[in-house]
């Protein structure tokens, strides 16, 4: 996703929050869902932020079949993500995503 697409999701989308994430959702007319991750520098150095990003991408990859098509999804991880177990993150993420 590009900057303008992120902005459109923030402006016209819905927001859902949990202990680990804030997720912004907006429907699109595409036959697939698109994901963006915005990880602020306050969460840690580059190594920590990249680890968080890799974990989020893996969650999306593993649960791609459960995620309905036609959504733009922007994920903002919270500080607890850096210390959380992978399975807890995955369960929390899937709970926030709209199901078909």
MARBA-3410 file (N, C-alpha, C, O; in Angstrom, 1 decimal):
100
0.8,-1.2,0.0,0.0,0.0,0.0,0.9,1.2,0.0,2.0,1.2,0.5 ~ 0.4,2.3,-0.6,1.1,3.6,-0.7,0.6,4.6,0.3,-0.5,4.3,1.0 ~ 1.3,5.7,0.5,0.9,6.7,1.5,-0.5,7.2,1.3,-1.2,7.2,2.3 ~ -1.0,7.4,0.1,-2.3,7.9,-0.1,-3.4,6.8,0.3,-4.4,7.2,0.8 ~ -3.0,5.6,0.1,-3.9,4.5,0.5,-4.0,4.3,2.0,-5.0,4.1,2.6
-2.9,4.5,2.7,-2.9,4.5,4.1,-3.8,5.6,4.6,-4.6,5.4,5.5 ~ -3.6,6.8,4.1,-4.4,8.0,4.5,-5.9,7.8,4.3,-6.7,8.1,5.1 ~ -6.2,7.1,3.2,-7.7,6.8,2.9,-8.2,5.9,4.0,-9.4,6.0,4.4 ~ -7.4,4.9,4.4,-7.9,3.9,5.4,-8.1,4.7,6.7,-9.0,4.4,7.4 ~ -7.1,5.6,7.1,-7.3,6.3,8.3,-8.5,7.2,8.3,-9.2,7.3,9.3
-8.7,7.9,7.1,-9.9,8.8,7.0,-11.2,8.2,7.0,-12.1,8.5,7.7 ~ -11.4,7.2,6.1,-12.7,6.6,5.9,-12.9,5.2,6.5,-14.0,4.6,6.3 ~ -11.9,4.7,7.2,-12.1,3.3,7.7,-12.6,3.3,9.1,-12.8,4.3,9.8 ~ -12.7,2.0,9.5,-13.1,1.7,10.9,-11.9,1.4,11.7,-10.8,1.0,11.2 ~ -12.0,1.6,13.0,-10.8,1.3,13.9,-11.2,0.3,14.9,-12.3,0.4,15.6
-10.4,-0.7,15.1,-10.6,-1.7,16.2,-9.3,-1.8,17.0,-8.2,-1.7,16.4 ~ -9.4,-2.0,18.3,-8.2,-2.1,19.1,-8.3,-3.3,20.0,-9.3,-3.8,20.3 ~ -7.1,-3.7,20.5,-6.9,-4.8,21.4,-5.7,-4.5,22.3,-5.1,-3.4,22.2 ~ -5.3,-5.5,23.1,-4.1,-5.3,23.9,-2.8,-5.1,23.1,-1.9,-4.5,23.5 ~ -2.8,-5.7,21.9,-1.6,-5.8,21.1,-1.6,-4.9,19.9,-0.5,-4.5,19.4
-2.8,-4.6,19.3,-2.9,-3.9,18.1,-4.0,-2.8,18.0,-4.9,-2.9,18.8 ~ -3.8,-1.9,17.2,-4.9,-1.0,16.7,-4.9,-1.3,15.2,-3.9,-1.2,14.5 ~ -6.1,-1.7,14.7,-6.3,-2.1,13.3,-7.2,-1.1,12.7,-8.3,-0.9,13.2 ~ -6.9,-0.6,11.5,-7.7,0.3,10.7,-8.2,-0.5,9.5,-7.3,-1.1,8.8 ~ -9.5,-0.5,9.2,-10.1,-1.3,8.2,-10.9,-0.4,7.2,-11.6,0.4,7.7
-10.8,-0.7,6.0,-11.6,0.0,5.0,-11.8,-1.0,3.8,-10.9,-1.7,3.4 ~ -13.1,-1.1,3.4,-13.3,-2.0,2.3,-12.8,-1.5,1.0,-12.7,-0.2,0.8 ~ -12.4,-2.4,0.1,-11.9,-2.0,-1.2,-12.6,-2.8,-2.3,-13.4,-3.7,-1.9 ~ -12.5,-2.5,-3.5,-13.1,-3.3,-4.6,-12.2,-4.3,-5.2,-12.5,-4.8,-6.3 ~ -11.2,-4.6,-4.6,-10.2,-5.6,-5.2,-10.6,-7.0,-4.8,-11.3,-7.2,-3.8
-10.1,-8.0,-5.5,-10.5,-9.4,-5.2,-9.6,-10.0,-4.1,-9.7,-11.2,-3.8 ~ -8.8,-9.1,-3.5,-7.9,-9.6,-2.4,-7.8,-8.5,-1.3,-8.1,-7.3,-1.6 ~ -7.4,-8.8,-0.2,-7.1,-7.9,0.9,-5.7,-7.4,0.8,-4.8,-8.1,0.5 ~ -5.5,-6.1,1.2,-4.1,-5.6,1.3,-3.8,-5.2,2.7,-4.7,-4.7,3.5 ~ -2.5,-5.4,3.1,-2.1,-5.1,4.4,-1.0,-4.1,4.5,-0.1,-4.0,3.6
-1.0,-3.2,5.5,0.1,-2.3,5.7,0.4,-2.3,7.2,-0.5,-2.5,8.0 ~ 1.7,-2.1,7.5,2.1,-2.1,8.9,2.8,-0.8,9.2,3.7,-0.4,8.5 ~ 2.4,-0.1,10.2,3.0,1.1,10.6,3.6,1.0,12.0,2.8,0.9,13.0 ~ 4.9,0.9,12.1,5.5,0.6,13.4,6.3,1.8,13.8,7.3,2.1,13.2 ~ 5.9,2.4,14.9,6.6,3.7,15.3,7.9,3.4,16.0,8.2,2.3,16.6
8.8,4.3,15.9,10.2,4.2,16.5,10.2,4.0,18.0,11.2,3.5,18.5 ~ 9.2,4.5,18.6,9.1,4.3,20.1,9.1,2.9,20.6,9.4,2.6,21.7 ~ 8.7,2.0,19.7,8.7,0.5,20.0,10.1,-0.1,20.2,10.2,-1.1,20.8 ~ 11.1,0.6,19.6,12.5,0.1,19.8,13.3,0.4,18.6,12.9,1.1,17.7 ~ 14.5,-0.1,18.6,15.4,0.1,17.4,15.0,-0.6,16.2,14.0,-1.3,16.2
15.8,-0.5,15.2,15.5,-1.1,13.9,15.3,-2.7,14.0,14.4,-3.2,13.4 ~ 16.2,-3.3,14.8,16.1,-4.7,15.0,14.8,-5.2,15.6,14.1,-6.1,15.1 ~ 14.3,-4.5,16.6,13.0,-4.8,17.2,11.9,-4.5,16.3,11.0,-5.3,16.2 ~ 11.9,-3.4,15.6,10.8,-3.0,14.7,10.7,-4.0,13.5,9.6,-4.4,13.1 ~ 11.9,-4.4,13.0,11.9,-5.4,11.9,11.4,-6.8,12.4,10.7,-7.5,11.6
11.7,-7.2,13.6,11.2,-8.4,14.2,9.7,-8.4,14.3,9.0,-9.4,14.0 ~ 9.2,-7.3,14.8,7.7,-7.1,14.9,7.1,-7.2,13.5,6.1,-7.9,13.3 ~ 7.7,-6.5,12.5,7.1,-6.6,11.1,7.2,-8.0,10.6,6.2,-8.4,9.9 ~ 8.2,-8.7,10.8,8.3,-10.1,10.3,7.3,-11.0,10.9,6.7,-11.8,10.3 ~ 7.0,-10.8,12.2,6.0,-11.6,12.9,4.6,-11.3,12.4,3.8,-12.2,12.2
4.3,-10.0,12.1,3.0,-9.6,11.6,2.8,-10.2,10.2,1.8,-10.7,9.9 ~ 3.9,-10.1,9.4,3.8,-10.7,8.0,3.5,-12.2,8.1,2.7,-12.8,7.3 ~ 4.1,-12.9,9.0,4.0,-14.3,9.1,2.5,-14.7,9.6,1.9,-15.6,9.1 ~ 2.0,-13.9,10.5,0.6,-14.1,11.0,-0.3,-13.9,9.8,-1.2,-14.7,9.6 ~ -0.1,-12.9,8.9,-1.0,-12.7,7.8,-0.8,-13.9,6.8,-1.8,-14.4,6.3
0.4,-14.3,6.6,0.6,-15.5,5.7,-0.1,-16.7,6.2,-0.7,-17.5,5.4 ~ 0.0,-17.0,7.5,-0.6,-18.2,8.0,-2.1,-18.2,8.0,-2.8,-19.2,7.9 ~ -2.7,-17.0,8.1,-4.1,-16.9,8.3,-4.8,-16.3,7.0,-5.9,-15.8,7.1 ~ -4.1,-16.3,5.9,-4.6,-15.7,4.7,-5.9,-16.3,4.3,-6.8,-15.5,3.8 ~ -6.1,-17.6,4.4,-7.4,-18.2,4.1,-8.6,-17.8,4.9,-9.7,-17.9,4.5
-8.3,-17.3,6.1,-9.4,-16.9,7.0,-9.8,-15.5,6.9,-10.8,-15.0,7.4 ~ -8.9,-14.7,6.2,-9.2,-13.3,6.0,-10.0,-13.1,4.7,-9.5,-13.5,3.7 ~ -11.1,-12.4,4.8,-12.0,-12.2,3.6,-11.3,-11.2,2.7,-10.5,-10.4,3.1 ~ -11.7,-11.4,1.4,-11.2,-10.5,0.4,-11.9,-9.1,0.4,-13.0,-9.0,1.0 ~ -11.2,-8.1,-0.1,-11.9,-6.8,-0.3,-11.6,-5.9,0.8,-12.5,-5.0,1.1
-10.5,-6.0,1.6,-10.3,-5.0,2.7,-8.9,-4.5,2.5,-7.9,-5.1,2.1 ~ -8.7,-3.2,2.9,-7.4,-2.6,3.2,-7.3,-2.5,4.7,-8.1,-2.0,5.4 ~ -6.2,-3.1,5.2,-6.0,-3.2,6.6,-4.6,-2.7,7.0,-3.6,-3.1,6.4 ~ -4.7,-1.7,7.9,-3.4,-1.1,8.4,-3.3,-1.4,9.9,-4.2,-1.2,10.6 ~ -2.2,-2.0,10.2,-2.0,-2.5,11.6,-0.9,-1.6,12.3,0.2,-1.3,11.8
-1.3,-1.1,13.5,-0.4,-0.4,14.4,-0.2,-1.2,15.6,-1.1,-1.4,16.4 ~ 1.0,-1.9,15.7,1.3,-2.6,16.9,1.5,-1.7,18.2,2.0,-0.6,18.0 ~ 1.1,-2.3,19.3,1.4,-1.5,20.6,2.7,-2.1,21.2,3.2,-3.1,20.7 ~ 3.1,-1.5,22.3,4.4,-1.8,22.9,4.4,-3.3,23.4,5.5,-3.9,23.4 ~ 3.3,-3.8,23.8,3.3,-5.2,24.3,3.6,-6.2,23.3,3.9,-7.4,23.6
3.5,-5.9,22.0,3.8,-6.8,20.9,5.2,-7.4,21.0,5.5,-8.5,20.7 ~ 6.2,-6.5,21.4,7.6,-6.9,21.4,7.9,-8.1,22.3,8.8,-8.9,22.1 ~ 7.1,-8.2,23.4,7.3,-9.2,24.4,6.3,-10.4,24.3,6.5,-11.4,25.1 ~ 5.3,-10.3,23.5,4.2,-11.3,23.4,4.6,-12.6,22.7,5.5,-12.6,21.8 ~ 4.0,-13.7,23.1,4.1,-14.9,22.4,3.5,-14.8,21.0,2.5,-14.1,20.9
4.0,-15.6,20.1,3.5,-15.5,18.7,2.1,-16.0,18.6,1.3,-15.3,17.9 ~ 1.7,-17.1,19.3,0.3,-17.6,19.3,-0.7,-16.6,19.9,-1.8,-16.5,19.3 ~ -0.3,-15.9,20.9,-1.2,-14.8,21.5,-1.4,-13.7,20.5,-2.5,-13.2,20.3 ~ -0.3,-13.3,19.8,-0.4,-12.3,18.8,-1.4,-12.7,17.6,-2.2,-12.0,17.2 ~ -1.2,-13.9,17.2,-2.0,-14.4,16.0,-3.4,-14.5,16.4,-4.3,-14.1,15.6
-3.7,-15.0,17.6,-5.1,-15.1,18.0,-5.8,-13.7,18.2,-6.9,-13.5,17.7 ~ -5.0,-12.8,18.7,-5.5,-11.4,18.9,-5.7,-10.7,17.5,-6.7,-10.0,17.3 ~ -4.8,-10.9,16.6,-4.9,-10.3,15.3,-6.1,-10.9,14.5,-6.9,-10.1,13.9 ~ -6.3,-12.2,14.5,-7.4,-12.8,13.8,-8.8,-12.3,14.4,-9.7,-12.2,13.6 ~ -8.8,-12.1,15.7,-10.0,-11.7,16.3,-10.4,-10.3,15.8,-11.6,-10.0,15.8
-9.5,-9.4,15.5,-9.8,-8.1,15.1,-10.2,-7.9,13.6,-10.8,-7.0,13.2 ~ -9.8,-8.9,12.8,-10.1,-8.9,11.4,-11.6,-9.2,11.1,-12.1,-10.2,11.7 ~ -12.2,-8.5,10.2,-13.6,-8.9,9.9,-13.7,-10.2,9.2,-12.9,-10.5,8.3 ~ -14.6,-11.1,9.6,-14.7,-12.4,9.0,-15.8,-12.4,7.9,-16.8,-11.7,8.1 ~ -15.6,-13.2,6.9,-16.6,-13.2,5.8,-17.9,-13.9,6.3,-18.8,-14.1,5.5
END
